Amino acid sequence: MLRKRADGSRSFLAQISITRGGRRVHSEAQTFDRRPAAAAWITRREAELKENPELLGRDAKARDPLLRDVIDLYVADSRKEIGKTKAQVLEAIKRYDIADLRCSKIGSVEVLDFARDLSNGRQPQTVANYLSHLGAVFAIARIAWGAPLDEGAMKDALKGAKRLGITGKSKSRSRRPTLDELDRLLSHFLVSETRYRGVIPMTRIVPFAIFSARRQDEITRLRWADFDEAQKRVLVRDMKHPGEKMGNDTWVDLPDEAVAIIKATVRGKAEEIFPYDPGSISASFTRAAILLGINEESMADHDRLHFHDLRHEGVSRLFEIGYSIPRAALVSGHRTWASLKRYTHLGQVGDKFAGWKWQERATAPRGLRLVGGSSA
């Protein structure tokens, strides 16, 4: 199986799995830099196992593989598609010393040492994410492949890392854009859209992000076929969720302002409503915030304005205009109040966007045609 490492180089996973009577009796894997070497190992190893059946499930290396090989088995055997971030994290873990240890040698001390290495230059919440993804491998290794990874050791290490401050939850952001900041940003984007063809229509996307309370990557995945105008809702495919992302398709309600923006966007050849790269949207927003002096290098991160803060703005607005918790959750897609309240920072009562000129601009019939990611 061809794999791509985080540094861009290629590797080949050679995997042997033998099942008898519906039960897996042997499993092992090794990673090679070249396909011929992987194929040769499989041929040689299968012949060895055939001639020496007593080795099935008893070979020392098969019983006690390197952690890196178990990570490869986890990725190869998973029937559920592994998200991009998780795949990148697991590949990155293979570059650390812990990946070269045999499973039986990995206890809570070794996991904590790994966490300490990770903490150099990383935030506690990032370290926690790494350990969480590695913990998924620990949870299934013994059951699926007989690899002696101790799930209890991982749980102990997680407790220790939390008590030592090596891991922690991300801090809740409370930054919301002011109307003046939004006016400056959208005026800047309007100049670009007026002068140049093919630029991302930020004067439409920014208001939509606020009124829909959608994440930037979700906005770019919304499809015309999934827009239910009659019910004022849209299907968000692969919505972000701590336990499950891929295949987590969720219908969310759309406030009237968001519906109006979609209806004002002329349908082109692309199946997406906003067929743009989410990274480009974020980069455009970040550059403009710096250029206009809204963000400065001397600012702490919690004082800077990010595109994702538009979601905070959108959720907070829902409560300010009188939405109940269940009704707001139908828009935001949150499943619990604990997660929803992290996005809720009330600043007033009433709708500060009432009569907002940029909503009028976003819903004006400007003849904007979205064709494969460009405007015409």
N, C-alpha and C positions, 0 to 999 in steps of 0.2 A: 504494500500500500504506500503510495507516494504521500509524503508529508512535507510541509513547508515550515522551516524553523522561523523563529522571530527575526533572525538576522537576514532572512531572505534565501538562505541556502536550502538545498533539498536533502531529505533523508528518506529511507525506505524501511517501513516496519514489516518485519517477517514474523508471522504469527502461526503457531501450530495449535490446533484444538482438536482433541479426540474425544468423541462421545460414544458410549456403549450402553445399550439398554435405556436410552433416554437420559443418561447421566454423564456429565462431563467427568472424565477420569484423568485427563491430562491437559494442561495449557501452559504455554510458554511463548515468549516473544523476545526478539532482539532487534535493535535498530542499526542500520548500516548506511554508509554514505553513498553506496553504489547499488543499483538494482541487481547486477549480476552476482554480487556478493550475497545479497539477501536471498536470491533464488538458490544459490549454491548451498547456503546454510540450511534452507528448508529441505532440499533434496537429501543432503547428508544426514540431517537430524531425523527425518522421517524414516530413512533406511536403518538408522541406528535403533530407533524405537521399535521398528518392525522385527529386527533381528534379536532385540533384547527387550521383550515385553515386560520383564520385571522392572524396567526403568520407569514405566508409566506411573506417574504420580509419586515417584520415589526419588527421582534425580534431585540432587541437592540444589542445583541452580533453579530447576523448575519449581521446587517447593519454596525456595527462598530467593526470589528474583530481586534485581535492583529496583529501587523505587521508580526510576525513569522508565523501566520496561512495563511496570504496572500502570503507570500513567498512560503509556501508549496503548495498553490493553483496554483501559477505561475508555479512551477516545475511540478506538476501533470497534469495541463491542457495543457502545451506546446506540440504541435504536432511536432515541430521541435526539434531534439535532442539537448539538452543543453550540451555544451562542458564541459570537465572535470574541467577546471579552473573556469569557471563561477559557476558550481555546488558547488565547494569547497568554493568559495567566499560567495555565498548565505547561505550556511550552517554555515560558520564562523560568518556572520552577526547576526545570530540567537542567538549567545552567548553574544551579547551586550545588554545594557539596552534598547536601542531603540526598540528592537524586542518585548519587553513586554509592549509597549505602544499601545493604541488603535489608529487606523488610524486617527481619527479626532483630536487627540492630537499631531500629528506630523506636525510641520511646519518647516520653514527654520532654526529657532534657534535650534530645536532638531536635525536636520540633521547636522548642523554645529558642534554641541557638539559631535555628533557621529564621525564626521570627525577629530575633535581634538583628541579624544580617539584613533582613528586609527593611527594618525600621530606619536604616541609614539613608536619609534623603526622602523618606516616604512618610505620609501622614498615618496616624493610627488607624483610621478607617480603611486606608488602602491595604495595610498589613492584615487587617481583619478580613478583607475580601479575599486575599491570597490564601489565608488559612481556611476560609470557608470553602473555597473551591478544592483545595487539597483534602479537606475533610470529607468531601463527597467520594474521593478515591478510597480513603480509609474505610468508609462505611460499607463499601461493596467488595473490597479486595479479597477478603477471606471467604465470603459467600460465593463469589463468582469464579475465582481462580485459585483459591486455596493459598493465597499469598498471606504470610503471617504479619499483616499490618494490624496493629493494636488500636482499634477504634477508641478504647478507653484512654489510651495514651494521648490521642488527639484531643479528647474532651478535657483531660487534665491540663494539657498545654494551653488550650483556649482559656481556661479559667485563670491559669497563671499569667498568661499574656495580658489579660484584662486587668488583673490586680496590679501588675507591674506598670501599667500604662502603655504597654507596647501596642495594644489594640484599643479601639474605641469607636464610638459612633460618630458619623459626620455631624458637624454642628448645623443646626437649623438656620437657614438664611432668612433674614427679614428685610432684605433690600427690595424696595419697590421703586419703579421709575416715577418721577414727577411728570406732570403734564408739560412743564417747560422742557424737561429733558427729551420727552417724546417728540415735542414739536421741533426741537433742534435736530434730532436724529432724522425724523421723517422729512423735514425740509431739505436736509442734506441728501437723502436718498432720492427725493423728487428731482433734484438738479441732475443727478446721474441718469435717472430714468428718462428725463427729457432730452438729454444730450446724446445718450448712447443707446444703440439697439442691442438687445440680447442680454441686458443686465438683469439680475434677479429683482423681481418687483417687490422690494422690501416695503413699499408703501401699502402693499396689500397683505404681505405676509406678517408684518409686525402687528397690525390691528387684529388679524385673524388669530395670531398666537395668544393675544390678550383675551379676546372674546371666547375662543374655544378652549383656552387653558390647556392646550396641547404642547407636548415636547417638540423640539425642532425636527428630530428624526421621524416622529410620528406624522408631523405635518406633510413631510415629503413622501410618505408612504400611502397617504389617503388616496383612494381610487374613486373615479367617477361612478364605477359600477357599485361601489359600496356606500354611496350617498343616497339616503332615503329622505328626499325633500318633504314628502307628505308627513312623515313622522318626526321630522327635524332631528335626525340622528345620522351617524356615520359609523361604519365598522373600522375600528383601529386594529390593524393586523400586527401580531407579535408585540402587543403592548408590554412595556417593561413591568416586571413583577419579580420580587426577591426570589421566589421559588421556581418560577417558570416563565420564560420569555418566549421562546420559539413556540409557535402554535397557540399562544395566548391571545386569541382574537376576541375583541370585546366591543360591543355596541355602546356608544356614548351619545348622550344628548347634546344637541347644538343649540346654544342661545340664538335668538333671532338675528343678532348682529353677525354671528358667524355664518348662519345660513345665507344671509344677504350677500356676504362677500363671496361665497362659493357661487351663488347664482349670477353674480356680476362678472365672474371669471369665464371668459369664452372658452369653450371646450376645443382642444386641439387634437392632434394625433396621439399624444401620450395618454396612457391609461391612468396616470396619476393626475390629481388636480393641481398639485404644485410640484412638477417634475424637476426638482433641483437637488443639488447635493447638500445635505444638512451641514457638513463641515464648511462649505462655502457661505452658507447663510450665517453661521456663527462667526466666521472670520470677517465677513462684511460688517456685521453689527459691532464686533470688537474694534475693528479699525476705525469705524466712524466715532465710537465712544471716546477713543484716544484722541483722534483728530480734533474733536469738538471740546476737549478738555473735561469731559464728563468723568473719564477715568484717567488717573495719573499714576506714574510708576511709584510714587511715594505712598500711595494709598494702600491700606490693608485690603486683603481680598474681599472681606465682608462689606467693604465700603464701595467696591467697584460694581458697576452694573453689567450683568451678563444677559445674554439672550434668554437663558433659562429663567431669569427673574420675571419675565413676562408671564410665565405660568403662575408664579406666586401672585402676581398682580391680578391675573384672571380669576384665580380661586378666591382670593380675598375680596374681589369685587362682587362675586356671587353672594357672599354673606352680607356685604354692605347694602346690596339692593334687596335683601330679604329672603334669599334662598334658605331652605332648611338644610340640615346636614345630609339627609338622604338624597334630596334633590341636587345639591351641589356635587355629591359623590357620583351621581349619574352623568354629570358633565365631566368631572375630572378623571373618573375611572378608579378612584381609590376604593379599597375594599374595607378599610377600617378607619374609625375616627382618629386613631393614634397616628396613622400615616397622613391623613388629610389635614390634621391640624398643624403639621409641620409646614404646610403651604399657606396657612391662614394667618395673616397679620393685619388686623383691622385698623383702619386709620380714620374712618369717618362713617357717617350714616348717609345713605343715598348714593347715587351714581355720578361719580366725578366725570364720566364720559358722556353724560347727557348733552346732546348737541355738538359732540366733538367733530370738528371739521375733517379730521383724517378718516373717520368712519364714512363720512359722506364721500370723501375722495376714493376710499377703497371699494365703495359700492357703485361708483359712477360708471356708466356704460362707456368706457374709454376705448373699446375695440381691441382690448388686449387679447391676443391669441397666443396660447401656450402650445408650442409645437416642439416636442422633443427637448424641452428644457430651454427654449429661447422664445422671446416675445417678438411679435411681428405687428 
